[in-house]
Amino acid sequence: MSDISAGIPLLPSSQWRIEQIQLVNWGGFHQRTATFAFHPETTIVTGASGVGKSTVLDAYLALMMPSDVPFNGASNAATVGRARGAEQRSVLTYLRGKTDDTVEDGVTVDKVLRGQGKPTWGAIAATFIAETGDRFTAMRAGQVPWRGVIPLFPVGGWWSGGEVELGAGGFCVFVQG
């Protein structure tokens, strides 16, 4: 018995690299599309504490890795600035845009940018380019029900032959390339 797909690669055999990543309603990127383009040779990500470097890295992990891969632990153990506990870096806290928590009447209350008493959503898309010029985009979107403590990440997929543009008002637009 032969495997019919054995000689048919999923993607052409060439080198692929990330071209850009887009975030909507992910961490501190609230109600707008944040697009980060990567240089074909080298990209260095720098910035002050709290500007979103780990948020972008964690978005890539949420998009491309299995759900049991932990987010950026280095920022959780920060010795400069405000150290973050593991509970502060999760799909749920990123989708809700958790900024802090306070204690009100003896109860810990999350301070969030989105989803306080109502449902919210977020999305991540990354476009990859091959040395041949071919592109494909991976996208993942998540929803948190208004009483949700567990996020739903039902939409995920791969698209080829075009790009995806994420928009805070619409959701996503597929652009044929």
Secondary structure as the mmCIF struct_conf table of DSSP 4:
data_model
#
loop_
_struct_conf.conf_type_id
_struct_conf.id
_struct_conf.beg_label_comp_id
_struct_conf.beg_label_asym_id
_struct_conf.beg_label_seq_id
_struct_conf.end_label_comp_id
_struct_conf.end_label_asym_id
_struct_conf.end_label_seq_id
TURN_TY1_P TURN_TY1_P1 ILE A 4 GLY A 7
BEND BEND1 LEU A 10 LEU A 11
BEND BEND2 SER A 13 SER A 14
STRN STRN1 TRP A 16 TRP A 26
TURN_TY1_P TURN_TY1_P2 GLY A 27 GLY A 28
STRN STRN2 PHE A 29 ALA A 37
BEND BEND3 PRO A 40 GLU A 41
TURN_TY1_P TURN_TY1_P3 SER A 49 GLY A 50
BEND BEND4 VAL A 51 GLY A 52
HELX_RH_AL_P HELX_RH_AL_P1 LYS A 53 MET A 64
BEND BEND5 MET A 65 MET A 65
TURN_TY1_P TURN_TY1_P4 SER A 67 ASP A 68
BEND BEND6 VAL A 69 VAL A 69
HELX_RH_AL_P HELX_RH_AL_P2 GLY A 73 ASN A 76
TURN_TY1_P TURN_TY1_P5 ALA A 77 ALA A 77
BEND BEND7 THR A 79 GLY A 81
HELX_RH_3T_P HELX_RH_3T_P1 ALA A 86 GLN A 88
BEND BEND8 ARG A 89 SER A 90
HELX_RH_AL_P HELX_RH_AL_P3 VAL A 91 ARG A 96
TURN_TY1_P TURN_TY1_P6 GLY A 97 GLY A 97
STRN STRN3 LYS A 98 GLU A 104
TURN_TY1_P TURN_TY1_P7 ASP A 105 GLY A 106
STRN STRN4 VAL A 107 VAL A 112
BEND BEND9 LEU A 113 ARG A 114
BEND BEND10 GLN A 116 LYS A 118
STRN STRN5 THR A 120 ALA A 130
TURN_TY1_P TURN_TY1_P8 GLU A 131 THR A 132
BEND BEND11 GLY A 133 GLY A 133
STRN STRN6 ARG A 135 VAL A 144
TURN_TY1_P TURN_TY1_P9 TRP A 146 ARG A 147
BEND BEND12 VAL A 149 ILE A 150
STRN STRN7 LEU A 152 SER A 160
BEND BEND13 GLY A 161 GLY A 161
STRN STRN8 GLY A 162 GLY A 167
TURN_TY1_P TURN_TY1_P10 ALA A 168 GLY A 170
STRN STRN9 PHE A 171 GLN A 176
#
